[in-house]
Amino acid sequence: MKQVNKKPSDPDIINEVLEACIIAYPVSSFVISIYQQYQKRGSLSKKQLQGLHGKASAIKDFSTAKLATLEAVIKKMPNRFKSALPEIKPLYEKDKTAGGLIDAILAKYPQHKRVLFLQTKYNNNQPLTPVELDELKKFKQVLKL
C-alpha cells in the first residue's frame, strides 16, 4: 500500500533514503525497523521521518537534493499535538448550606439520629438528595434554630 497520490513514474525518495541508510548503517535496529515498516505500510510517521533525516544527514557524500526532498515531505506532514490534561475536579462538591444546617442542628441536639446519619453521609462525600435537604430544613424550622 504505497502513497495514494503518487504517480508510478515518480521516484520514491523515502525508499531511496532508507536503502542508503541501510547500506551506511547495516546493524542499526532503528533503520531496519522503519525500513520494514515502510515496506509493509507504505508510509512512516513524521517523527520516524525526522529520525531518518538525522541518520541520512550524517552519511558522507549523500545527495543534498534527496535530503531536501525528504525535508519537504516532513514539512508537508501535519503536526500532532496532545491536548493538556483537564483539571482534576472532585466528583462531588459538598453543599455548604447542608453542612451549615447539620452543624446548627447538632450543636443544639447532638444525639439527633437522623441528622447524625445525614452528617455521616455528608462527611463521606455522598450527595444529599433533595428530600434529605428538605428534611434538614424542616428540622431547623421545628427545632426553631
Accessible surface in RSA format (square Angstrom, percent):
REM  Atomic radii and reference values for relative SASA: ProtOr
REM  Chains: A
REM  Algorithm: Lee & Richards
REM  Probe-radius: 1.40
REM  Slices: 20
REM RES _ NUM      All-atoms   Total-Side   Main-Chain    Non-polar    All polar
REM                ABS   REL    ABS   REL    ABS   REL    ABS   REL    ABS   REL
RES MET A   1   186.26  96.5 134.71  89.2  51.55 122.7 111.29  94.6  74.97  99.3
RES LYS A   2   103.26  50.4  88.80  54.5  14.46  34.4  84.11  75.7  19.15  20.4
RES GLN A   3    75.73  42.3  60.29  44.1  15.44  36.8  29.05  61.8  46.68  35.4
RES VAL A   4   136.84  90.0 107.50  97.3  29.34  70.7 113.76  98.8  23.08  62.6
RES ASN A   5   149.20 102.9 115.65 111.8  33.54  80.8  41.22  99.2 107.98 104.4
RES LYS A   6    68.82  33.6  45.65  28.0  23.17  55.2  42.47  38.2  26.35  28.1
RES LYS A   7   139.88  68.2 134.94  82.8   4.94  11.8  80.34  72.3  59.55  63.4
RES PRO A   8   143.68 104.7 105.07  95.8  38.61 140.3 118.66  98.0  25.02 155.5
RES SER A   9   100.71  85.1  65.98  88.0  34.74  80.0  57.32 122.1  43.39  60.8
RES ASP A  10    65.14  45.6  52.82  52.6  12.32  29.1   8.15  19.2  56.99  56.8
RES PRO A  11    86.70  63.2  72.51  66.1  14.19  51.6  82.75  68.3   3.95  24.6
RES ASP A  12    31.46  22.0  27.01  26.9   4.44  10.5  23.84  56.1   7.62   7.6
RES ILE A  13    28.67  16.3  27.98  20.8   0.69   1.7  27.98  20.1   0.69   1.9
RES ILE A  14     8.47   4.8   8.38   6.2   0.09   0.2   8.38   6.0   0.09   0.2
RES ASN A  15    31.79  21.9  31.79  30.7   0.00   0.0   0.43   1.0  31.36  30.3
RES GLU A  16    56.83  32.6  50.98  38.6   5.85  13.9  27.35  52.9  29.48  24.1
RES VAL A  17     0.00   0.0   0.00   0.0   0.00   0.0   0.00   0.0   0.00   0.0
RES LEU A  18     0.00   0.0   0.00   0.0   0.00   0.0   0.00   0.0   0.00   0.0
RES GLU A  19    73.88  42.4  72.41  54.8   1.47   3.5  24.26  46.9  49.62  40.5
RES ALA A  20    26.54  24.4  19.13  29.5   7.42  16.9  23.59  33.2   2.96   7.8
RES CYS A  21     0.00   0.0   0.00   0.0   0.00   0.0   0.00   0.0   0.00   0.0
RES ILE A  22    47.08  26.8  46.40  34.6   0.68   1.6  46.40  33.4   0.68   1.8
RES ILE A  23   144.68  82.3 123.97  92.4  20.71  49.9 129.72  93.4  14.96  40.6
RES ALA A  24    44.89  41.3  13.77  21.2  31.13  70.8  23.44  33.0  21.45  56.8
RES TYR A  25    58.31  27.2  55.90  31.8   2.41   6.3  48.47  36.4   9.84  12.1
RES PRO A  26    87.07  63.5  73.70  67.2  13.36  48.6  74.36  61.4  12.70  79.0
RES VAL A  27   139.03  91.5 114.89 104.0  24.14  58.2 118.72 103.2  20.31  55.1
RES SER A  28    17.66  14.9   8.27  11.0   9.39  21.6  15.42  32.8   2.24   3.1
RES SER A  29    91.05  76.9  81.28 108.5   9.77  22.5  50.66 107.9  40.39  56.6
RES PHE A  30    73.79  36.9  67.98  42.1   5.81  15.1  73.22  44.4   0.57   1.6
RES VAL A  31     0.00   0.0   0.00   0.0   0.00   0.0   0.00   0.0   0.00   0.0
RES ILE A  32    62.91  35.8  62.91  46.9   0.00   0.0  62.91  45.3   0.00   0.0
RES SER A  33    56.57  47.8  51.05  68.1   5.51  12.7  41.46  88.3  15.11  21.2
RES ILE A  34     4.40   2.5   4.31   3.2   0.09   0.2   4.40   3.2   0.00   0.0
RES TYR A  35    55.19  25.8  55.19  31.4   0.00   0.0  29.46  22.1  25.73  31.7
RES GLN A  36    99.01  55.4  96.51  70.5   2.50   6.0  26.56  56.5  72.46  55.0
RES GLN A  37    36.35  20.3  32.18  23.5   4.17   9.9  13.29  28.3  23.06  17.5
RES TYR A  38     2.38   1.1   2.38   1.4   0.00   0.0   0.00   0.0   2.38   2.9
RES GLN A  39    79.67  44.6  56.76  41.5  22.91  54.5  27.52  58.6  52.15  39.6
RES LYS A  40   166.89  81.4 138.98  85.3  27.91  66.5  91.64  82.5  75.25  80.2
RES ARG A  41   145.76  61.2 139.45  71.1   6.31  15.0  43.83  59.9 101.93  61.8
RES GLY A  42     2.17   2.7   0.00   N/A   2.17   2.7   1.23   3.4   0.94   2.1
RES SER A  43    54.80  46.3  53.59  71.5   1.21   2.8  27.27  58.1  27.54  38.6
RES LEU A  44     9.69   5.4   0.00   0.0   9.69  24.3   3.16   2.2   6.53  17.6
RES SER A  45    55.54  46.9  45.68  61.0   9.86  22.7  47.95 102.1   7.59  10.6
RES LYS A  46    39.30  19.2  36.39  22.3   2.91   6.9  26.01  23.4  13.29  14.2
RES LYS A  47   166.03  81.0 156.82  96.2   9.21  21.9 103.14  92.8  62.89  67.0
RES GLN A  48    40.60  22.7  39.13  28.6   1.47   3.5  15.13  32.2  25.47  19.3
RES LEU A  49     2.60   1.4   2.60   1.9   0.00   0.0   2.60   1.8   0.00   0.0
RES GLN A  50    83.93  46.9  73.64  53.8  10.30  24.5  28.22  60.1  55.71  42.3
RES GLY A  51    29.09  35.9   0.00   N/A  29.09  35.9  25.62  70.3   3.46   7.8
RES LEU A  52     0.00   0.0   0.00   0.0   0.00   0.0   0.00   0.0   0.00   0.0
RES HIS A  53    39.73  21.7  39.73  27.6   0.00   0.0  25.08  25.9  14.65  17.0
RES GLY A  54    40.30  49.7   0.00   N/A  40.30  49.7  31.68  86.9   8.62  19.3
RES LYS A  55    65.87  32.1  63.24  38.8   2.63   6.3  29.50  26.5  36.37  38.7
RES ALA A  56     0.03   0.0   0.00   0.0   0.03   0.1   0.00   0.0   0.03   0.1
RES SER A  57    59.77  50.5  34.44  46.0  25.34  58.4  19.76  42.1  40.01  56.1
RES ALA A  58    69.36  63.8  37.00  57.1  32.36  73.6  48.10  67.7  21.26  56.3
RES ILE A  59    33.27  18.9  20.29  15.1  12.98  31.3  24.71  17.8   8.56  23.2
RES LYS A  60   184.05  89.8 163.60 100.4  20.45  48.7 114.15 102.7  69.90  74.5
RES ASP A  61   157.02 110.0 106.96 106.5  50.07 118.4  43.30 101.9 113.72 113.4
RES PHE A  62    30.82  15.4  14.94   9.3  15.88  41.3  17.56  10.6  13.26  37.9
RES SER A  63    48.77  41.2  33.44  44.6  15.33  35.3  33.07  70.4  15.70  22.0
RES THR A  64   110.38  78.5 103.45 104.9   6.93  16.5  72.23  97.0  38.15  57.7
RES ALA A  65    68.15  62.7  58.77  90.7   9.38  21.3  66.93  94.3   1.22   3.2
RES LYS A  66    68.09  33.2  67.65  41.5   0.43   1.0  28.29  25.5  39.80  42.4
RES LEU A  67    26.95  15.0  26.95  19.3   0.00   0.0  26.95  18.9   0.00   0.0
RES ALA A  68    59.72  54.9  50.30  77.6   9.41  21.4  54.44  76.7   5.28  14.0
RES THR A  69    54.24  38.6  49.62  50.3   4.62  11.0  32.61  43.8  21.63  32.7
RES LEU A  70     0.00   0.0   0.00   0.0   0.00   0.0   0.00   0.0   0.00   0.0
RES GLU A  71    70.46  40.5  70.46  53.3   0.00   0.0  19.00  36.7  51.46  42.0
RES ALA A  72    57.08  52.5  48.69  75.1   8.40  19.1  54.03  76.1   3.05   8.1
RES VAL A  73    39.33  25.9  38.60  34.9   0.73   1.8  39.07  33.9   0.26   0.7
RES ILE A  74    13.23   7.5  13.23   9.9   0.00   0.0  13.23   9.5   0.00   0.0
RES LYS A  75   153.79  75.0 126.43  77.6  27.36  65.2  84.01  75.6  69.78  74.3
RES LYS A  76   177.81  86.7 146.26  89.7  31.54  75.1  96.30  86.7  81.51  86.8
RES MET A  77    53.55  27.7  46.66  30.9   6.89  16.4  47.84  40.7   5.71   7.6
RES PRO A  78    78.90  57.5  65.25  59.5  13.64  49.6  75.94  62.7   2.96  18.4
RES ASN A  79    92.52  63.8  68.37  66.1  24.15  58.1  10.33  24.9  82.19  79.4
RES ARG A  80   204.04  85.7 170.65  87.0  33.39  79.5  75.28 102.9 128.76  78.0
RES PHE A  81   173.95  87.0 139.64  86.5  34.31  89.3 142.92  86.6  31.03  88.8
RES LYS A  82   203.03  99.0 171.02 104.9  32.00  76.2 118.97 107.1  84.06  89.5
RES SER A  83   105.24  88.9  75.27 100.4  29.97  69.0  53.26 113.4  51.98  72.8
RES ALA A  84    95.08  87.4  64.35  99.3  30.74  69.9  75.24 106.0  19.85  52.6
RES LEU A  85   165.33  92.1 141.79 101.4  23.54  59.2 142.26  99.9  23.07  62.1
RES PRO A  86   112.95  82.3  94.59  86.2  18.36  66.7 105.53  87.1   7.42  46.1
RES GLU A  87   147.28  84.6 120.75  91.4  26.53  63.2  49.03  94.8  98.24  80.2
RES ILE A  88   167.78  95.5 142.64 106.3  25.14  60.6 147.49 106.2  20.30  55.1
RES LYS A  89   150.54  73.4 130.89  80.3  19.65  46.8  74.12  66.7  76.42  81.4
RES PRO A  90    93.23  67.9  71.16  64.9  22.06  80.2  82.77  68.3  10.46  65.0
RES LEU A  91   191.39 106.6 151.54 108.4  39.85 100.2 154.87 108.8  36.51  98.3
RES TYR A  92    50.71  23.7  38.77  22.1  11.93  31.1  37.88  28.5  12.83  15.8
RES GLU A  93   127.40  73.1 109.20  82.6  18.20  43.3  39.10  75.6  88.30  72.1
RES LYS A  94    80.96  39.5  64.38  39.5  16.58  39.5  33.29  30.0  47.67  50.8
RES ASP A  95    54.36  38.1  48.87  48.6   5.49  13.0  25.03  58.9  29.33  29.3
RES LYS A  96   170.00  82.9 157.98  96.9  12.02  28.6 107.15  96.4  62.84  66.9
RES THR A  97    97.33  69.2  87.95  89.2   9.38  22.4  83.55 112.2  13.78  20.8
RES ALA A  98     0.21   0.2   0.07   0.1   0.14   0.3   0.21   0.3   0.00   0.0
RES GLY A  99     7.42   9.2   0.00   N/A   7.42   9.2   7.30  20.0   0.13   0.3
RES GLY A 100    40.12  49.5   0.00   N/A  40.12  49.5  33.45  91.8   6.67  14.9
RES LEU A 101    21.45  11.9  19.79  14.2   1.67   4.2  20.33  14.3   1.12   3.0
RES ILE A 102     1.63   0.9   1.63   1.2   0.00   0.0   1.63   1.2   0.00   0.0
RES ASP A 103    90.30  63.3  83.94  83.5   6.36  15.0  29.92  70.4  60.37  60.2
RES ALA A 104    39.73  36.5  27.73  42.8  12.00  27.3  36.40  51.3   3.33   8.8
RES ILE A 105     0.06   0.0   0.06   0.0   0.00   0.0   0.06   0.0   0.00   0.0
RES LEU A 106    21.97  12.2  16.94  12.1   5.04  12.7  17.24  12.1   4.74  12.7
RES ALA A 107    86.47  79.5  46.95  72.5  39.51  89.9  58.86  82.9  27.61  73.1
RES LYS A 108   112.77  55.0  88.14  54.1  24.63  58.6  58.04  52.2  54.73  58.3
RES TYR A 109    91.09  42.5  88.84  50.5   2.25   5.9  62.63  47.1  28.46  35.1
RES PRO A 110    78.30  57.1  73.05  66.6   5.25  19.1  73.53  60.7   4.77  29.6
RES GLN A 111   144.68  80.9 134.04  98.0  10.64  25.3  61.38 130.6  83.31  63.2
RES HIS A 112    47.53  26.0  38.06  26.5   9.47  24.2  32.13  33.1  15.39  17.9
RES LYS A 113   172.65  84.2 162.40  99.6  10.25  24.4 107.11  96.4  65.54  69.8
RES ARG A 114    86.10  36.2  79.86  40.7   6.25  14.9  39.24  53.6  46.86  28.4
RES VAL A 115     0.00   0.0   0.00   0.0   0.00   0.0   0.00   0.0   0.00   0.0
RES LEU A 116    61.75  34.4  61.51  44.0   0.24   0.6  61.69  43.3   0.06   0.2
RES PHE A 117   102.45  51.3  96.72  59.9   5.72  14.9 101.76  61.7   0.68   2.0
RES LEU A 118     0.00   0.0   0.00   0.0   0.00   0.0   0.00   0.0   0.00   0.0
RES GLN A 119    48.31  27.0  48.31  35.3   0.00   0.0   3.44   7.3  44.87  34.0
RES THR A 120    74.80  53.2  73.15  74.2   1.65   3.9  65.15  87.5   9.66  14.6
RES LYS A 121    39.05  19.1  36.02  22.1   3.03   7.2  18.59  16.7  20.46  21.8
RES TYR A 122    25.04  11.7  25.04  14.2   0.00   0.0  16.48  12.4   8.56  10.5
RES ASN A 123    81.25  56.0  63.40  61.3  17.84  43.0  21.24  51.1  60.01  58.0
RES ASN A 124    99.85  68.9  77.30  74.7  22.55  54.3  16.14  38.8  83.71  80.9
RES ASN A 125    84.32  58.1  74.00  71.5  10.31  24.8  14.29  34.4  70.02  67.7
RES GLN A 126    86.68  48.5  85.96  62.8   0.71   1.7  22.68  48.3  64.00  48.5
RES PRO A 127    81.11  59.1  77.63  70.8   3.48  12.7  77.63  64.1   3.48  21.6
RES LEU A 128    17.30   9.6   2.45   1.8  14.85  37.3   2.53   1.8  14.78  39.8
RES THR A 129    62.42  44.4  58.81  59.6   3.61   8.6  58.83  79.0   3.59   5.4
RES PRO A 130   101.25  73.8  99.59  90.8   1.66   6.0 100.94  83.3   0.31   1.9
RES VAL A 131   103.97  68.4 102.85  93.1   1.12   2.7 103.57  90.0   0.40   1.1
RES GLU A 132    15.65   9.0  15.65  11.8   0.00   0.0   3.93   7.6  11.72   9.6
RES LEU A 133    41.40  23.1  41.40  29.6   0.00   0.0  41.40  29.1   0.00   0.0
RES ASP A 134    72.04  50.5  70.82  70.5   1.22   2.9  15.77  37.1  56.27  56.1
RES GLU A 135    43.65  25.1  42.23  31.9   1.42   3.4  26.57  51.4  17.09  14.0
RES LEU A 136     0.00   0.0   0.00   0.0   0.00   0.0   0.00   0.0   0.00   0.0
RES LYS A 137   114.23  55.7 112.44  69.0   1.79   4.3  65.09  58.6  49.15  52.3
RES LYS A 138   130.02  63.4 129.63  79.5   0.39   0.9  73.62  66.3  56.40  60.1
RES PHE A 139    47.66  23.8  47.66  29.5   0.00   0.0  47.66  28.9   0.00   0.0
RES LYS A 140    78.72  38.4  77.98  47.8   0.74   1.8  27.95  25.2  50.78  54.1
RES GLN A 141   139.04  77.7 121.54  88.8  17.50  41.7  44.51  94.7  94.53  71.7
RES VAL A 142   112.87  74.3  92.88  84.1  19.99  48.2  99.83  86.7  13.04  35.4
RES LEU A 143    37.37  20.8  28.25  20.2   9.12  22.9  31.78  22.3   5.59  15.0
RES LYS A 144   175.59  85.7 148.10  90.9  27.49  65.5 100.01  90.0  75.58  80.5
RES LEU A 145    70.39  39.2  16.76  12.0  53.62 134.8  46.42  32.6  23.96  64.5
END  Absolute sums over single chains surface
CHAIN  1 A    10844.7       9120.7       1724.1       6711.5       4133.2
END  Absolute sums over all chains
TOTAL         10844.7       9120.7       1724.1       6711.5       4133.2
